[in-house]
Amino acid sequence: MRCFYCIPKGFKDFQQPDDWLTFDEITRVVRVFAEMGVSRFRLTGGEPLARPGLTDLVSLLSAQPGVEDLSLSTNASLLEAHAADLKQAGINRINVSLDSLNPERFREITGCELAPVLAGLQAAKREKLGLVKINTIAMKGLNDDEFGDIVDYCNDNGFTLRFIETMPMGATGQQAGRHYLPLTEVKDWLAERYELLPAMMPGGGPAHYVQLNGTDLRIGFITPISQHFCETCNRVRLSVDGTLYLCLGQSDRYALRPLLRSGISDDGLKNAIHEALALKPLKHDFVSQPKKQVRIMSLTGG
Ligand code: SAM
């Protein structure tokens, strides 16, 4: 997909397969992180289902001791064919991006068709692919007339809904800033229509949740701009070429691939990861320096 706020039009500058970490290399990094005490892992991208043989990688990762939670972020366009295998291989919950339920608008935002995504979501439901969270970027003038429909869709299907604020990542994210909608406004909109109760969700992520009274529907708010959560951010992201990124909004990074390909020991790798973690910055500068981050989101995943 080519979501306009994420990938530049005509973007072709993808990493070449020779530079991709192999499944064995990814598994080794995950095993070492797990030995260091990390228990939650998520496959994202780019689009993870575009990687041939992804299910094999899931089987390798879910078998590692200490991996307690293995989730997948996907646009769901290829999910229908893979849902059963992913479940069997050990994915225990998924996040699916869905900004519109209107096929024409969906095409405008992503350049792709909505129907396969909805079919993928139904397959996830049928195969009981764990908790399904729908990620919706709230965009003024673009999908802010659809929140009621998206709430109903999630409620009818037993999905959890999370609203996200646009982030100025790369030129695309910065241009999308014209649609920025602080989620306080979305919460106020919801509060006028539903009784909102405080709620909790498993997953350890940054969202604050409410539950709609009288329903099982939980709605999360991810507010990197209006109320950042940098002080509790516990994420690092490993890109397909083996670079460990310490923050979505900063350039701090550490190249693991050269170490993996030069025969480093597990202890050496652990030391390198400790060095990398020490580089994690205090916070992003999305608000004070909105043009600073030139990296697009799809390079590291959300
Ligand atoms: N392909 C997968 C998917 O669609 O979920 C995983 C990768 S996608 C880059 C991960 C998430 O990043 C999606 O929910 C997407 O909406 C979000 N995202 C991309 N660019 C963004 C931006 N500029 N601001 C906020 N969220 C963004």
Residues whose N, C-alpha, C, O or C-beta is under 5 A from the ligand:
A	BS01	SAM	Y5 C6 T44 G45 G46 E47 S73 T74 N75 N95 S97 N135 E165 T166 M167 M169 G173 M297 S298 G301 G302
